[in-house]
């Protein structure tokens, strides 16, 4: 599931587990109060609609668009609406296949929709940008941004005018960062380790959420065994050339908090919504300062 503001109204794209379909629904007012519109089926071909990223395609106000993974066949797919409200949709397009498309992330890059994702069969971090502003045509061959590590949990954003990706290096369990060398994402710089687990954690860098906080890129993410903690790291410059040390926001008493982390800026401070696996509850926390150097005591 993924949520976004579409033409000023909240909207959700999600997987219907009963029918194995990709769905979309948009509120009928700006607050998301009742009523909401009628849910629409965007793709019902076999088992489809997991690993969803909801965004916008086209010039403002743009059209709602979704990148997602089709389980049967292992394809990365893309579908966009024909109007800004998302009342009617075009036929889905397959962007890449052969076990490609898990952990995908959709944003606009230089006015065109673009996707980062994992190519499972090749163990590659891939990037693809549409050839037009609405995503009707895409290149035949994706850009291989990184092939030295097996990428999971990719999150794509534009930092200081160039696309950038955070992801987990599954081989080592590290949080990684890469930024393109051009505005289109045709060539990429070397990967940088943001968090290597420090005190013996493994599987850190899961459930990544990359956002710009008061002009600086920042990442909320989950550190795996043994801490199972919600983590946060912020850069020292607008392009992610140097980073501060990671901060543990919530350890949960070593009881798995921080999965499905979602980072945003609220009232000028970084804020994170996340899942507490120990207590089975949704949690929210906002930093005490504008850049996330100081956070409230753990609940």
CORCORGI-V157617 format. One record per pair of residues at least 12 apart in sequence whose C-alpha atoms are under 10 Angstrom apart, sorted by the first residue. I is the first residue (numbers start at 1). J is the second residue. If there is no record, write none. Layout:
BEGIN
I;J, I;J
END
This chain:
BEGIN
1;13, 1;14, 1;15, 1;16, 1;22, 1;23, 1;24, 1;49, 1;50, 1;51, 1;52, 1;53, 1;54, 2;14, 2;15, 2;24, 2;51, 2;52, 2;53, 2;54, 2;55, 2;66, 3;24, 3;25, 3;26, 3;52, 3;53, 3;54, 3;55, 4;26, 4;53, 4;54, 4;55, 4;56, 4;64, 5;26, 5;27, 5;30, 5;54, 5;55, 5;56, 5;64, 6;26, 6;27, 6;30, 6;54, 6;55, 6;56, 6;61, 6;62, 6;63, 6;64, 6;65, 6;84, 6;85, 6;86, 7;30, 7;56, 7;60, 7;61, 7;62, 7;63, 7;64, 7;84, 7;85, 7;86, 8;27, 8;29, 8;30, 8;31, 8;61, 8;85, 9;26, 9;27, 9;28, 9;29, 9;30, 9;31, 9;32, 9;85, 10;25, 10;26, 10;27, 10;28, 10;29, 10;30, 10;31, 10;32, 10;33, 10;36, 11;24, 11;25, 11;26, 11;27, 11;28, 11;30, 11;32, 11;36, 11;37, 11;54, 11;55, 11;64, 11;85, 11;86, 12;24, 12;25, 12;26, 12;27, 12;39, 12;52, 12;53, 12;54, 13;25, 13;26, 13;39, 13;40, 13;41, 13;42, 13;49, 13;52, 13;53, 13;54, 13;55, 13;64, 13;65, 13;66, 13;67, 13;68, 14;39, 14;41, 14;42, 14;49, 14;50, 14;51, 14;52, 14;53, 14;54, 14;66, 14;68, 15;41, 15;43, 15;47, 15;48, 15;49, 15;50, 15;51, 15;52, 15;68, 16;41, 16;44, 16;47, 16;48, 16;49, 16;50, 17;47, 17;48, 17;49, 17;50, 19;44, 19;46, 19;47, 19;48, 20;43, 20;44, 20;45, 20;46, 20;47, 20;48, 20;49, 20;50, 20;70, 20;71, 21;40, 21;41, 21;42, 21;43, 21;44, 21;45, 21;46, 21;47, 21;48, 21;49, 21;50, 21;70, 22;40, 22;41, 22;42, 22;43, 22;44, 22;45, 22;47, 22;48, 22;49, 22;50, 22;52, 22;66, 22;68, 22;69, 22;70, 23;39, 23;40, 23;41, 23;42, 23;43, 23;44, 23;48, 23;49, 23;66, 24;37, 24;38, 24;39, 24;40, 24;41, 24;42, 24;43, 24;54, 24;64, 24;65, 24;66, 24;86, 24;87, 25;37, 25;38, 25;39, 25;40, 25;41, 25;85, 25;86, 25;87, 26;38, 26;39, 26;40, 26;64, 26;85, 26;86, 26;87, 27;85, 28;85, 37;87, 38;87, 39;87, 40;86, 40;87, 40;88, 40;89, 41;89, 42;66, 42;79, 42;80, 42;81, 42;88, 42;89, 42;90, 42;91, 42;92, 43;70, 43;77, 43;78, 43;79, 43;89, 43;91, 43;92, 44;70, 45;70, 45;72, 45;92, 46;70, 46;71, 46;72, 46;73, 47;69, 47;70, 47;71, 47;72, 47;73, 47;74, 48;68, 48;69, 48;70, 48;71, 48;72, 48;73, 48;74, 48;75, 48;76, 48;77, 49;66, 49;67, 49;68, 49;69, 49;70, 49;71, 49;76, 49;77, 50;67, 50;68, 50;69, 50;70, 50;71, 50;101, 50;102, 50;103, 50;104, 51;67, 51;68, 51;69, 51;70, 51;71, 51;76, 51;101, 51;102, 51;103, 51;104, 51;105, 51;117, 51;153, 52;66, 52;67, 52;68, 52;69, 52;77, 52;78, 52;101, 52;102, 52;103, 52;104, 52;105, 52;106, 53;65, 53;66, 53;67, 53;68, 53;69, 53;78, 53;103, 53;104, 53;105, 53;106, 53;107, 53;115, 53;155, 54;66, 54;67, 54;68, 54;79, 54;80, 54;105, 54;106, 54;107, 55;67, 55;80, 55;105, 55;106, 55;107, 55;108, 55;113, 56;80, 56;81, 56;84, 56;106, 56;107, 56;108, 56;112, 56;113, 56;133, 56;134, 56;135, 57;79, 57;80, 57;81, 57;84, 57;106, 57;107, 57;108, 57;111, 57;112, 57;113, 57;114, 57;130, 57;132, 57;133, 57;134, 57;135, 57;136, 58;80, 58;84, 58;108, 58;111, 58;112, 58;113, 58;132, 58;133, 58;134, 58;135, 59;108, 59;111, 59;112, 59;133, 59;134, 60;84, 60;111, 61;83, 61;84, 61;85, 62;80, 62;81, 62;82, 62;83, 62;84, 62;85, 62;133, 62;134, 63;80, 63;81, 63;82, 63;83, 63;84, 63;85, 63;86, 63;89, 63;134, 64;79, 64;80, 64;81, 64;82, 64;83, 64;84, 64;85, 64;86, 64;87, 64;89, 64;134, 65;78, 65;79, 65;80, 65;81, 65;82, 65;84, 65;86, 65;89, 65;90, 65;106, 65;107, 65;113, 65;134, 65;135, 66;78, 66;79, 66;80, 66;81, 66;92, 66;105, 66;106, 66;107, 67;79, 67;80, 67;92, 67;93, 67;94, 67;95, 67;101, 67;104, 67;105, 67;106, 67;107, 67;113, 67;114, 67;115, 67;116, 67;117, 68;94, 68;101, 68;102, 68;103, 68;104, 68;105, 68;106, 68;115, 68;117, 69;94, 69;96, 69;97, 69;99, 69;100, 69;101, 69;102, 69;103, 69;104, 69;117, 70;94, 70;97, 70;99, 70;100, 70;101, 70;102, 71;99, 71;100, 71;101, 71;102, 72;99, 73;97, 73;98, 73;99, 73;100, 74;96, 74;97, 74;98, 74;99, 74;100, 74;101, 74;102, 74;119, 74;120, 74;121, 75;93, 75;94, 75;95, 75;96, 75;97, 75;98, 75;99, 75;100, 75;101, 75;102, 75;119, 76;93, 76;94, 76;95, 76;96, 76;97, 76;98, 76;99, 76;100, 76;101, 76;102, 76;103, 76;104, 76;115, 76;117, 76;118, 76;119, 77;92, 77;93, 77;94, 77;95, 77;96, 77;97, 77;100, 77;101, 77;104, 78;90, 78;91, 78;92, 78;93, 78;94, 78;95, 78;96, 78;106, 78;113, 78;115, 78;135, 78;136, 79;91, 79;92, 79;93, 79;94, 79;134, 79;135, 79;136, 80;92, 80;93, 80;134, 80;135, 80;136, 81;134, 82;134, 90;136, 91;136, 92;136, 93;135, 93;136, 93;137, 93;138, 94;138, 95;115, 95;128, 95;130, 95;137, 95;138, 95;139, 95;140, 95;141, 95;142, 96;117, 96;119, 96;126, 96;128, 96;138, 96;139, 96;140, 96;141, 96;142, 97;119, 97;120, 97;121, 98;119, 98;120, 98;121, 98;122, 99;118, 99;119, 99;120, 99;121, 99;122, 100;117, 100;118, 100;119, 100;120, 100;121, 100;122, 100;123, 100;124, 100;125, 100;126, 101;115, 101;116, 101;117, 101;118, 101;119, 101;120, 101;126, 102;116, 102;117, 102;118, 102;119, 102;120, 102;151, 102;152, 102;153, 102;154, 103;116, 103;117, 103;118, 103;119, 103;151, 103;152, 103;153, 103;154, 103;155, 103;167, 103;207, 103;208, 104;116, 104;117, 104;118, 104;119, 104;125, 104;126, 104;127, 104;152, 104;153, 104;154, 104;155, 104;156, 105;117, 105;118, 105;127, 105;153, 105;154, 105;155, 105;156, 105;157, 105;165, 106;128, 106;129, 106;155, 106;156, 106;157, 107;129, 107;155, 107;156, 107;157, 107;158, 107;163, 108;129, 108;130, 108;133, 108;134, 108;156, 108;157, 108;158, 108;163, 109;129, 109;130, 109;133, 109;156, 109;157, 109;158, 109;161, 109;162, 109;163, 109;183, 109;184, 109;185, 110;129, 110;133, 110;158, 110;161, 110;162, 110;163, 110;183, 110;184, 110;185, 111;129, 111;130, 111;131, 111;132, 111;133, 111;134, 111;184, 112;129, 112;130, 112;131, 112;132, 112;133, 112;134, 112;135, 112;184, 113;128, 113;129, 113;130, 113;131, 113;132, 113;133, 113;134, 113;135, 113;136, 113;138, 114;127, 114;128, 114;129, 114;130, 114;131, 114;133, 114;135, 114;138, 114;156, 114;157, 114;163, 114;184, 114;185, 115;127, 115;128, 115;129, 115;130, 115;142, 115;154, 115;155, 115;156, 115;157, 116;128, 116;129, 116;142, 116;143, 116;144, 116;145, 116;153, 116;154, 116;155, 116;156, 116;157, 116;163, 116;164, 116;165, 116;166, 116;167, 117;151, 117;152, 117;153, 117;154, 117;155, 117;156, 117;165, 117;167, 118;144, 118;146, 118;150, 118;151, 118;152, 118;153, 118;154, 118;167, 119;144, 119;147, 119;150, 119;151, 119;152, 120;150, 120;151, 120;152, 122;147, 122;150, 123;146, 123;147, 123;148, 123;149, 123;150, 123;151, 123;152, 123;170, 124;143, 124;144, 124;145, 124;146, 124;147, 124;148, 124;149, 124;150, 124;151, 124;152, 125;142, 125;143, 125;144, 125;145, 125;146, 125;147, 125;148, 125;149, 125;150, 125;151, 125;152, 125;154, 125;165, 125;167, 125;169, 126;142, 126;143, 126;144, 126;145, 126;146, 126;147, 126;151, 126;154, 127;141, 127;142, 127;143, 127;144, 127;145, 127;146, 127;156, 127;163, 127;165, 127;185, 127;186, 127;188, 128;140, 128;141, 128;142, 128;143, 128;144, 128;145, 128;184, 128;185, 128;186, 129;142, 129;143, 129;184, 129;185, 129;186, 142;186, 143;185, 143;186, 143;187, 143;188, 144;186, 144;187, 144;188, 145;165, 145;178, 145;179, 145;180, 145;185, 145;186, 145;187, 145;188, 145;189, 145;190, 145;191, 146;178, 146;188, 146;189, 146;190, 146;191, 148;169, 148;171, 148;191, 149;168, 149;169, 149;170, 149;171, 149;172, 149;173, 149;174, 149;176, 149;191, 150;167, 150;168, 150;169, 150;170, 150;171, 150;172, 150;173, 151;166, 151;167, 151;168, 151;169, 151;170, 151;171, 151;173, 151;174, 151;175, 151;176, 152;166, 152;167, 152;168, 152;169, 152;170, 152;171, 152;173, 152;175, 152;205, 152;206, 152;207, 152;208, 153;165, 153;166, 153;167, 153;168, 153;169, 153;170, 153;175, 153;205, 153;206, 153;207, 153;208, 153;209, 153;221, 154;166, 154;167, 154;168, 154;169, 154;176, 154;177, 154;205, 154;206, 154;207, 154;208, 154;209, 154;210, 155;167, 155;168, 155;177, 155;207, 155;208, 155;209, 155;210, 155;211, 155;219, 156;178, 156;179, 156;208, 156;209, 156;210, 156;211, 157;179, 157;209, 157;210, 157;211, 157;212, 157;217, 158;179, 158;180, 158;183, 158;185, 158;210, 158;211, 158;212, 158;217, 158;239, 159;179, 159;180, 159;183, 159;210, 159;211, 159;212, 159;215, 159;216, 159;217, 159;238, 159;239, 159;240, 160;179, 160;183, 160;212, 160;215, 160;216, 160;217, 160;237, 160;238, 160;239, 160;240, 161;180, 161;182, 161;183, 161;184, 161;238, 161;239, 162;179, 162;180, 162;181, 162;182, 162;183, 162;184, 162;185, 162;188, 162;239, 163;178, 163;179, 163;180, 163;181, 163;182, 163;183, 163;184, 163;185, 163;186, 163;188, 163;239, 164;177, 164;178, 164;179, 164;180, 164;181, 164;183, 164;185, 164;188, 164;189, 164;210, 164;217, 164;239, 164;240, 165;177, 165;178, 165;179, 165;180, 165;191, 165;208, 165;209, 165;210, 166;178, 166;179, 166;191, 166;192, 166;193, 166;194, 166;205, 166;206, 166;208, 166;209, 166;210, 166;218, 166;219, 166;221, 167;191, 167;193, 167;194, 167;205, 167;206, 167;207, 167;208, 167;209, 167;210, 167;221, 168;193, 168;194, 168;195, 168;203, 168;204, 168;205, 168;206, 168;207, 168;208, 168;221, 169;191, 169;193, 169;196, 169;203, 169;204, 169;205, 169;206, 170;202, 170;203, 170;204, 170;205, 170;206, 171;203, 172;196, 172;197, 172;202, 172;203, 172;204, 173;195, 173;196, 173;197, 173;201, 173;202, 173;203, 173;204, 173;205, 173;206, 173;223, 173;224, 174;192, 174;193, 174;194, 174;195, 174;196, 174;197, 174;198, 174;201, 174;202, 174;203, 174;204, 174;205, 174;206, 174;223, 175;192, 175;193, 175;194, 175;195, 175;196, 175;197, 175;203, 175;204, 175;205, 175;206, 175;208, 175;219, 175;221, 175;222, 175;223, 176;191, 176;192, 176;193, 176;194, 176;195, 176;196, 176;204, 176;205, 176;208, 177;189, 177;190, 177;191, 177;192, 177;193, 177;194, 177;195, 177;210, 177;219, 177;240, 177;241, 178;190, 178;191, 178;192, 178;193, 178;240, 178;241, 179;191, 179;192, 179;239, 179;240, 179;241, 192;240, 192;241, 192;242, 193;243, 194;219, 194;233, 194;234, 194;235, 194;242, 194;243, 194;244, 194;245, 194;246, 195;223, 195;231, 195;232, 195;233, 195;245, 195;246, 196;223, 196;246, 197;223, 197;224, 197;225, 197;227, 197;246, 198;246, 199;226, 199;227, 200;225, 200;226, 200;227, 201;223, 201;224, 201;225, 201;226, 201;227, 201;228, 201;229, 202;223, 202;224, 202;225, 202;226, 202;227, 202;228, 203;222, 203;223, 203;224, 203;225, 203;226, 203;228, 204;221, 204;222, 204;223, 204;224, 204;225, 204;226, 204;227, 204;228, 204;229, 204;230, 204;231, 205;219, 205;220, 205;221, 205;222, 205;223, 205;224, 205;230, 205;231, 206;220, 206;221, 206;222, 206;223, 206;224, 206;230, 206;258, 206;259, 206;260, 206;261, 207;219, 207;220, 207;221, 207;222, 207;223, 207;230, 207;258, 207;259, 207;260, 207;261, 207;262, 207;274, 208;220, 208;221, 208;222, 208;231, 208;232, 208;258, 208;259, 208;260, 208;261, 208;262, 208;263, 209;221, 209;222, 209;232, 209;260, 209;261, 209;262, 209;263, 209;264, 209;272, 210;233, 210;234, 210;261, 210;262, 210;263, 210;264, 211;234, 211;262, 211;263, 211;264, 211;265, 211;270, 212;234, 212;235, 212;238, 212;239, 212;263, 212;264, 212;265, 212;270, 212;291, 213;234, 213;235, 213;238, 213;263, 213;264, 213;265, 213;266, 213;268, 213;269, 213;270, 213;271, 213;290, 213;291, 213;292, 214;238, 214;265, 214;268, 214;269, 214;270, 214;290, 214;291, 215;235, 215;236, 215;237, 215;238, 215;239, 215;291, 216;234, 216;235, 216;236, 216;237, 216;238, 216;239, 216;240, 216;243, 216;291, 217;233, 217;234, 217;235, 217;236, 217;237, 217;238, 217;239, 217;240, 217;243, 217;291, 218;232, 218;233, 218;234, 218;235, 218;236, 218;238, 218;240, 218;243, 218;244, 218;263, 218;264, 218;270, 218;291, 218;292, 219;231, 219;232, 219;233, 219;234, 219;235, 219;246, 219;261, 219;262, 219;263, 219;264, 219;270, 219;272, 220;232, 220;233, 220;234, 220;246, 220;247, 220;248, 220;249, 220;258, 220;259, 220;260, 220;261, 220;262, 220;263, 220;264, 220;270, 220;271, 220;272, 220;273, 220;274, 221;233, 221;248, 221;258, 221;259, 221;260, 221;261, 221;262, 221;263, 221;272, 221;274, 222;248, 222;250, 222;256, 222;257, 222;258, 222;259, 222;260, 222;261, 222;274, 223;248, 223;251, 223;256, 223;257, 223;258, 223;259, 224;254, 224;256, 224;257, 224;258, 224;259, 225;254, 225;255, 225;256, 226;254, 226;255, 226;256, 227;248, 227;250, 227;251, 227;252, 227;253, 227;254, 227;255, 227;256, 227;257, 228;250, 228;251, 228;252, 228;253, 228;254, 228;255, 228;256, 228;257, 228;258, 228;259, 228;276, 228;277, 228;278, 229;248, 229;249, 229;250, 229;251, 229;252, 229;253, 229;254, 229;255, 229;256, 229;257, 229;258, 229;259, 229;276, 230;247, 230;248, 230;249, 230;250, 230;251, 230;252, 230;256, 230;257, 230;258, 230;259, 230;260, 230;261, 230;272, 230;274, 230;275, 230;276, 231;246, 231;247, 231;248, 231;249, 231;250, 231;251, 231;257, 231;258, 231;261, 232;244, 232;245, 232;246, 232;247, 232;248, 232;249, 232;250, 232;263, 232;270, 232;272, 232;292, 232;293, 232;295, 233;245, 233;246, 233;247, 233;248, 233;249, 233;291, 233;292, 233;293, 234;246, 234;247, 234;270, 234;291, 234;292, 234;293, 235;291, 236;291, 244;293, 245;293, 246;293, 247;292, 247;293, 247;294, 247;295, 248;294, 248;295, 248;298, 249;272, 249;285, 249;286, 249;287, 249;292, 249;293, 249;294, 249;295, 249;296, 249;297, 249;298, 250;276, 250;285, 250;295, 250;296, 250;297, 250;298, 250;299, 251;298, 251;299, 252;276, 252;277, 252;278, 252;279, 252;298, 252;299, 253;278, 253;298, 253;299, 254;278, 255;276, 255;277, 255;278, 255;279, 256;275, 256;276, 256;277, 256;278, 256;279, 257;274, 257;275, 257;276, 257;277, 257;278, 257;279, 257;280, 257;281, 257;282, 257;283, 258;272, 258;273, 258;274, 258;275, 258;276, 258;277, 258;282, 258;283, 259;273, 259;274, 259;275, 259;276, 259;277, 259;282, 260;272, 260;273, 260;274, 260;275, 260;276, 260;282, 261;273, 261;274, 261;275, 261;283, 261;284, 262;274, 262;275, 262;284, 263;284, 263;285, 263;286, 264;286, 265;286, 265;287, 265;290, 265;291, 266;286, 266;287, 266;290, 267;286, 267;290, 268;286, 268;287, 268;289, 268;290, 268;291, 269;286, 269;287, 269;288, 269;289, 269;290, 269;291, 269;292, 270;285, 270;286, 270;287, 270;288, 270;289, 270;290, 270;291, 270;292, 270;293, 270;295, 271;284, 271;285, 271;286, 271;287, 271;288, 271;290, 271;292, 271;295, 272;284, 272;285, 272;286, 272;287, 273;285, 273;286, 283;299, 285;297, 285;298, 285;299
END
